Amino acid sequence: MRVLIDECLPRQLKQWLVAVEPDWFVRTVQEAGWASMKNGMLLRAANEGFEVLLTADKNMHHQQNLAGLTISVLVFPANLAKTVRKGVPAIVQSIPRVGQGKKALMDIAAGSGWDTAKLADLVVEDTIVRHVFRQ
C-alpha cells in the first residue's frame, strides 16, 4: 500500500502507521516536496505514486473531483496528535477498504473510542463511502 499523509495531520502518523504495517510505503506531503500545494494539484501529483491520500480536511471530499484519478482520499475526522494516535488501528482497517479512486470518510459511533473501534459497516452516500466504526 502506498499512502501519502496530508500536511494537516501530524507527521508522526508516518511512524505510527509503519510500526503497524511495515510493508506499506508511507510518505508525508512535506517529504514528497508538495507542502502548501492546493488540493487539486496535490491529488494530480500524488496520483502517479500513491494509492491513498490520508487527510483530516473534511471539505476535500466535497471540493475535489476524483474523476480520471486512481488515488483515493480517506478523511480521518480529527487532526490532534493524541486522537490521531488512538485512531491508527482504525486507519489501518480503513485504508485497504477505500477502493481505487474513491472518497471515504471515517465515522465513529457515539460512545466508542478510536483505539478499540472496529470497522462495522461501509455506507455508500453518492460518491462517498462512510466507514462506520463501533465497539
Biotite code that builds the C-alpha atoms (Angstrom):
import biotite.structure as struc

atoms = struc.array([
    struc.Atom([0.000, 0.000, 0.000], chain_id="A", res_id=1, res_name="MET", atom_name="CA", element="C"),
    struc.Atom([1.328, 3.454, -0.939], chain_id="A", res_id=2, res_name="ARG", atom_name="CA", element="C"),
    struc.Atom([-0.007, 6.113, 1.449], chain_id="A", res_id=3, res_name="VAL", atom_name="CA", element="C"),
    struc.Atom([0.509, 9.886, 1.376], chain_id="A", res_id=4, res_name="LEU", atom_name="CA", element="C"),
    struc.Atom([-0.191, 11.807, 4.589], chain_id="A", res_id=5, res_name="ILE", atom_name="CA", element="C"),
    struc.Atom([-1.577, 15.314, 4.122], chain_id="A", res_id=6, res_name="ASP", atom_name="CA", element="C"),
    struc.Atom([0.089, 18.177, 5.961], chain_id="A", res_id=7, res_name="GLU", atom_name="CA", element="C"),
    struc.Atom([-2.992, 18.757, 8.129], chain_id="A", res_id=8, res_name="CYS", atom_name="CA", element="C"),
    struc.Atom([-2.208, 15.523, 10.016], chain_id="A", res_id=9, res_name="LEU", atom_name="CA", element="C"),
    struc.Atom([0.683, 15.066, 12.465], chain_id="A", res_id=10, res_name="PRO", atom_name="CA", element="C"),
    struc.Atom([3.924, 13.974, 10.807], chain_id="A", res_id=11, res_name="ARG", atom_name="CA", element="C"),
    struc.Atom([4.340, 11.264, 13.462], chain_id="A", res_id=12, res_name="GLN", atom_name="CA", element="C"),
    struc.Atom([1.486, 9.398, 11.787], chain_id="A", res_id=13, res_name="LEU", atom_name="CA", element="C"),
    struc.Atom([4.014, 8.031, 9.321], chain_id="A", res_id=14, res_name="LYS", atom_name="CA", element="C"),
    struc.Atom([5.932, 6.210, 12.069], chain_id="A", res_id=15, res_name="GLN", atom_name="CA", element="C"),
    struc.Atom([2.734, 5.059, 13.746], chain_id="A", res_id=16, res_name="TRP", atom_name="CA", element="C"),
    struc.Atom([1.428, 3.500, 10.524], chain_id="A", res_id=17, res_name="LEU", atom_name="CA", element="C"),
    struc.Atom([4.722, 1.862, 9.556], chain_id="A", res_id=18, res_name="VAL", atom_name="CA", element="C"),
    struc.Atom([5.013, 0.377, 13.064], chain_id="A", res_id=19, res_name="ALA", atom_name="CA", element="C"),
    struc.Atom([1.744, -1.488, 12.425], chain_id="A", res_id=20, res_name="VAL", atom_name="CA", element="C"),
    struc.Atom([2.144, -2.084, 8.665], chain_id="A", res_id=21, res_name="GLU", atom_name="CA", element="C"),
    struc.Atom([5.900, -2.231, 7.910], chain_id="A", res_id=22, res_name="PRO", atom_name="CA", element="C"),
    struc.Atom([5.325, -3.226, 4.275], chain_id="A", res_id=23, res_name="ASP", atom_name="CA", element="C"),
    struc.Atom([3.420, -0.043, 3.488], chain_id="A", res_id=24, res_name="TRP", atom_name="CA", element="C"),
    struc.Atom([5.213, 2.799, 1.685], chain_id="A", res_id=25, res_name="PHE", atom_name="CA", element="C"),
    struc.Atom([4.213, 5.893, 3.673], chain_id="A", res_id=26, res_name="VAL", atom_name="CA", element="C"),
    struc.Atom([5.314, 9.470, 2.986], chain_id="A", res_id=27, res_name="ARG", atom_name="CA", element="C"),
    struc.Atom([4.243, 12.874, 4.223], chain_id="A", res_id=28, res_name="THR", atom_name="CA", element="C"),
    struc.Atom([3.351, 15.669, 1.822], chain_id="A", res_id=29, res_name="VAL", atom_name="CA", element="C"),
    struc.Atom([6.388, 17.529, 3.136], chain_id="A", res_id=30, res_name="GLN", atom_name="CA", element="C"),
    struc.Atom([8.724, 14.609, 2.322], chain_id="A", res_id=31, res_name="GLU", atom_name="CA", element="C"),
    struc.Atom([7.304, 14.442, -1.190], chain_id="A", res_id=32, res_name="ALA", atom_name="CA", element="C"),
    struc.Atom([8.066, 18.151, -1.680], chain_id="A", res_id=33, res_name="GLY", atom_name="CA", element="C"),
    struc.Atom([4.411, 19.095, -2.038], chain_id="A", res_id=34, res_name="TRP", atom_name="CA", element="C"),
    struc.Atom([3.871, 21.227, 1.085], chain_id="A", res_id=35, res_name="ALA", atom_name="CA", element="C"),
    struc.Atom([1.397, 24.093, 0.621], chain_id="A", res_id=36, res_name="SER", atom_name="CA", element="C"),
    struc.Atom([0.198, 22.665, -2.707], chain_id="A", res_id=37, res_name="MET", atom_name="CA", element="C"),
    struc.Atom([-3.501, 23.216, -3.442], chain_id="A", res_id=38, res_name="LYS", atom_name="CA", element="C"),
    struc.Atom([-5.645, 20.076, -3.054], chain_id="A", res_id=39, res_name="ASN", atom_name="CA", element="C"),
    struc.Atom([-6.433, 19.586, -6.754], chain_id="A", res_id=40, res_name="GLY", atom_name="CA", element="C"),
    struc.Atom([-2.785, 19.888, -7.751], chain_id="A", res_id=41, res_name="MET", atom_name="CA", element="C"),
    struc.Atom([-1.759, 17.652, -4.845], chain_id="A", res_id=42, res_name="LEU", atom_name="CA", element="C"),
    struc.Atom([-4.147, 14.908, -5.926], chain_id="A", res_id=43, res_name="LEU", atom_name="CA", element="C"),
    struc.Atom([-2.896, 15.014, -9.504], chain_id="A", res_id=44, res_name="ARG", atom_name="CA", element="C"),
    struc.Atom([0.756, 14.951, -8.384], chain_id="A", res_id=45, res_name="ALA", atom_name="CA", element="C"),
    struc.Atom([0.165, 12.118, -5.902], chain_id="A", res_id=46, res_name="ALA", atom_name="CA", element="C"),
    struc.Atom([-1.918, 10.095, -8.346], chain_id="A", res_id=47, res_name="ASN", atom_name="CA", element="C"),
    struc.Atom([1.178, 8.668, -10.027], chain_id="A", res_id=48, res_name="GLU", atom_name="CA", element="C"),
    struc.Atom([2.877, 7.249, -6.933], chain_id="A", res_id=49, res_name="GLY", atom_name="CA", element="C"),
    struc.Atom([0.264, 6.782, -4.220], chain_id="A", res_id=50, res_name="PHE", atom_name="CA", element="C"),
    struc.Atom([-2.921, 4.792, -3.745], chain_id="A", res_id=51, res_name="GLU", atom_name="CA", element="C"),
    struc.Atom([-4.391, 6.744, -0.809], chain_id="A", res_id=52, res_name="VAL", atom_name="CA", element="C"),
    struc.Atom([-4.206, 10.328, 0.409], chain_id="A", res_id=53, res_name="LEU", atom_name="CA", element="C"),
    struc.Atom([-4.902, 10.364, 4.147], chain_id="A", res_id=54, res_name="LEU", atom_name="CA", element="C"),
    struc.Atom([-6.203, 13.735, 5.321], chain_id="A", res_id=55, res_name="THR", atom_name="CA", element="C"),
    struc.Atom([-8.207, 15.474, 8.033], chain_id="A", res_id=56, res_name="ALA", atom_name="CA", element="C"),
    struc.Atom([-9.556, 18.037, 5.554], chain_id="A", res_id=57, res_name="ASP", atom_name="CA", element="C"),
    struc.Atom([-13.287, 17.486, 5.958], chain_id="A", res_id=58, res_name="LYS", atom_name="CA", element="C"),
    struc.Atom([-14.087, 19.597, 2.903], chain_id="A", res_id=59, res_name="ASN", atom_name="CA", element="C"),
    struc.Atom([-11.792, 17.847, 0.430], chain_id="A", res_id=60, res_name="MET", atom_name="CA", element="C"),
    struc.Atom([-14.337, 15.170, -0.434], chain_id="A", res_id=61, res_name="HIS", atom_name="CA", element="C"),
    struc.Atom([-16.859, 17.876, -1.374], chain_id="A", res_id=62, res_name="HIS", atom_name="CA", element="C"),
    struc.Atom([-14.422, 20.141, -3.201], chain_id="A", res_id=63, res_name="GLN", atom_name="CA", element="C"),
    struc.Atom([-12.381, 17.702, -5.268], chain_id="A", res_id=64, res_name="GLN", atom_name="CA", element="C"),
    struc.Atom([-13.437, 15.579, -8.210], chain_id="A", res_id=65, res_name="ASN", atom_name="CA", element="C"),
    struc.Atom([-11.519, 12.303, -8.457], chain_id="A", res_id=66, res_name="LEU", atom_name="CA", element="C"),
    struc.Atom([-12.754, 11.520, -11.987], chain_id="A", res_id=67, res_name="ALA", atom_name="CA", element="C"),
    struc.Atom([-9.877, 10.121, -14.002], chain_id="A", res_id=68, res_name="GLY", atom_name="CA", element="C"),
    struc.Atom([-7.704, 9.598, -10.916], chain_id="A", res_id=69, res_name="LEU", atom_name="CA", element="C"),
    struc.Atom([-6.778, 6.285, -9.330], chain_id="A", res_id=70, res_name="THR", atom_name="CA", element="C"),
    struc.Atom([-5.756, 7.769, -5.972], chain_id="A", res_id=71, res_name="ILE", atom_name="CA", element="C"),
    struc.Atom([-8.324, 7.578, -3.169], chain_id="A", res_id=72, res_name="SER", atom_name="CA", element="C"),
    struc.Atom([-8.967, 10.049, -0.356], chain_id="A", res_id=73, res_name="VAL", atom_name="CA", element="C"),
    struc.Atom([-9.528, 8.876, 3.225], chain_id="A", res_id=74, res_name="LEU", atom_name="CA", element="C"),
    struc.Atom([-10.672, 11.524, 5.706], chain_id="A", res_id=75, res_name="VAL", atom_name="CA", element="C"),
    struc.Atom([-9.943, 10.982, 9.404], chain_id="A", res_id=76, res_name="PHE", atom_name="CA", element="C"),
    struc.Atom([-12.219, 13.334, 11.402], chain_id="A", res_id=77, res_name="PRO", atom_name="CA", element="C"),
    struc.Atom([-9.546, 14.862, 13.665], chain_id="A", res_id=78, res_name="ALA", atom_name="CA", element="C"),
    struc.Atom([-6.028, 16.201, 13.470], chain_id="A", res_id=79, res_name="ASN", atom_name="CA", element="C"),
    struc.Atom([-4.945, 16.378, 17.114], chain_id="A", res_id=80, res_name="LEU", atom_name="CA", element="C"),
    struc.Atom([-1.933, 14.103, 17.583], chain_id="A", res_id=81, res_name="ALA", atom_name="CA", element="C"),
    struc.Atom([-3.440, 12.344, 20.619], chain_id="A", res_id=82, res_name="LYS", atom_name="CA", element="C"),
    struc.Atom([-6.658, 11.487, 18.763], chain_id="A", res_id=83, res_name="THR", atom_name="CA", element="C"),
    struc.Atom([-4.868, 10.506, 15.553], chain_id="A", res_id=84, res_name="VAL", atom_name="CA", element="C"),
    struc.Atom([-2.529, 8.209, 17.522], chain_id="A", res_id=85, res_name="ARG", atom_name="CA", element="C"),
    struc.Atom([-5.538, 6.443, 19.054], chain_id="A", res_id=86, res_name="LYS", atom_name="CA", element="C"),
    struc.Atom([-7.075, 6.207, 15.582], chain_id="A", res_id=87, res_name="GLY", atom_name="CA", element="C"),
    struc.Atom([-4.168, 4.325, 13.982], chain_id="A", res_id=88, res_name="VAL", atom_name="CA", element="C"),
    struc.Atom([-5.820, 0.874, 14.373], chain_id="A", res_id=89, res_name="PRO", atom_name="CA", element="C"),
    struc.Atom([-8.974, 2.220, 12.711], chain_id="A", res_id=90, res_name="ALA", atom_name="CA", element="C"),
    struc.Atom([-6.988, 3.929, 9.946], chain_id="A", res_id=91, res_name="ILE", atom_name="CA", element="C"),
    struc.Atom([-5.186, 0.644, 9.249], chain_id="A", res_id=92, res_name="VAL", atom_name="CA", element="C"),
    struc.Atom([-8.571, -1.084, 8.946], chain_id="A", res_id=93, res_name="GLN", atom_name="CA", element="C"),
    struc.Atom([-9.927, 1.586, 6.567], chain_id="A", res_id=94, res_name="SER", atom_name="CA", element="C"),
    struc.Atom([-7.062, 2.138, 4.137], chain_id="A", res_id=95, res_name="ILE", atom_name="CA", element="C"),
    struc.Atom([-7.334, -1.233, 2.332], chain_id="A", res_id=96, res_name="PRO", atom_name="CA", element="C"),
    struc.Atom([-11.136, -0.835, 2.105], chain_id="A", res_id=97, res_name="ARG", atom_name="CA", element="C"),
    struc.Atom([-11.254, 2.605, 0.476], chain_id="A", res_id=98, res_name="VAL", atom_name="CA", element="C"),
    struc.Atom([-11.361, 1.447, -3.129], chain_id="A", res_id=99, res_name="GLY", atom_name="CA", element="C"),
    struc.Atom([-9.492, 2.854, -6.084], chain_id="A", res_id=100, res_name="GLN", atom_name="CA", element="C"),
    struc.Atom([-10.407, 6.443, -6.953], chain_id="A", res_id=101, res_name="GLY", atom_name="CA", element="C"),
    struc.Atom([-12.950, 6.713, -4.127], chain_id="A", res_id=102, res_name="LYS", atom_name="CA", element="C"),
    struc.Atom([-13.620, 9.190, -1.338], chain_id="A", res_id=103, res_name="LYS", atom_name="CA", element="C"),
    struc.Atom([-14.106, 7.764, 2.140], chain_id="A", res_id=104, res_name="ALA", atom_name="CA", element="C"),
    struc.Atom([-14.956, 9.326, 5.487], chain_id="A", res_id=105, res_name="LEU", atom_name="CA", element="C"),
    struc.Atom([-14.225, 7.639, 8.795], chain_id="A", res_id=106, res_name="MET", atom_name="CA", element="C"),
    struc.Atom([-17.071, 7.912, 11.291], chain_id="A", res_id=107, res_name="ASP", atom_name="CA", element="C"),
    struc.Atom([-17.393, 6.512, 14.796], chain_id="A", res_id=108, res_name="ILE", atom_name="CA", element="C"),
    struc.Atom([-20.486, 5.598, 16.778], chain_id="A", res_id=109, res_name="ALA", atom_name="CA", element="C"),
    struc.Atom([-21.221, 7.674, 19.867], chain_id="A", res_id=110, res_name="ALA", atom_name="CA", element="C"),
    struc.Atom([-19.560, 6.284, 22.961], chain_id="A", res_id=111, res_name="GLY", atom_name="CA", element="C"),
    struc.Atom([-16.890, 4.433, 21.002], chain_id="A", res_id=112, res_name="SER", atom_name="CA", element="C"),
    struc.Atom([-13.179, 5.107, 21.202], chain_id="A", res_id=113, res_name="GLY", atom_name="CA", element="C"),
    struc.Atom([-10.916, 5.064, 18.157], chain_id="A", res_id=114, res_name="TRP", atom_name="CA", element="C"),
    struc.Atom([-8.342, 2.848, 19.848], chain_id="A", res_id=115, res_name="ASP", atom_name="CA", element="C"),
    struc.Atom([-10.788, -0.043, 20.287], chain_id="A", res_id=116, res_name="THR", atom_name="CA", element="C"),
    struc.Atom([-13.232, 0.570, 17.434], chain_id="A", res_id=117, res_name="ALA", atom_name="CA", element="C"),
    struc.Atom([-13.795, -1.992, 14.697], chain_id="A", res_id=118, res_name="LYS", atom_name="CA", element="C"),
    struc.Atom([-14.907, -1.261, 11.162], chain_id="A", res_id=119, res_name="LEU", atom_name="CA", element="C"),
    struc.Atom([-18.546, -2.326, 11.253], chain_id="A", res_id=120, res_name="ALA", atom_name="CA", element="C"),
    struc.Atom([-20.089, -1.038, 8.046], chain_id="A", res_id=121, res_name="ASP", atom_name="CA", element="C"),
    struc.Atom([-19.425, 0.678, 4.727], chain_id="A", res_id=122, res_name="LEU", atom_name="CA", element="C"),
    struc.Atom([-22.264, 3.024, 3.803], chain_id="A", res_id=123, res_name="VAL", atom_name="CA", element="C"),
    struc.Atom([-22.372, 4.454, 0.274], chain_id="A", res_id=124, res_name="VAL", atom_name="CA", element="C"),
    struc.Atom([-23.664, 8.024, 0.056], chain_id="A", res_id=125, res_name="GLU", atom_name="CA", element="C"),
    struc.Atom([-23.499, 9.387, -3.521], chain_id="A", res_id=126, res_name="ASP", atom_name="CA", element="C"),
    struc.Atom([-19.779, 9.411, -4.375], chain_id="A", res_id=127, res_name="THR", atom_name="CA", element="C"),
    struc.Atom([-18.626, 8.938, -0.778], chain_id="A", res_id=128, res_name="ILE", atom_name="CA", element="C"),
    struc.Atom([-18.211, 5.771, 1.261], chain_id="A", res_id=129, res_name="VAL", atom_name="CA", element="C"),
    struc.Atom([-18.646, 6.241, 5.002], chain_id="A", res_id=130, res_name="ARG", atom_name="CA", element="C"),
    struc.Atom([-16.561, 3.846, 7.100], chain_id="A", res_id=131, res_name="HIS", atom_name="CA", element="C"),
    struc.Atom([-18.581, 3.346, 10.289], chain_id="A", res_id=132, res_name="VAL", atom_name="CA", element="C"),
    struc.Atom([-16.746, 2.162, 13.396], chain_id="A", res_id=133, res_name="PHE", atom_name="CA", element="C"),
    struc.Atom([-18.267, 0.681, 16.553], chain_id="A", res_id=134, res_name="ARG", atom_name="CA", element="C"),
    struc.Atom([-17.051, -1.044, 19.710], chain_id="A", res_id=135, res_name="GLN", atom_name="CA", element="C"),
])
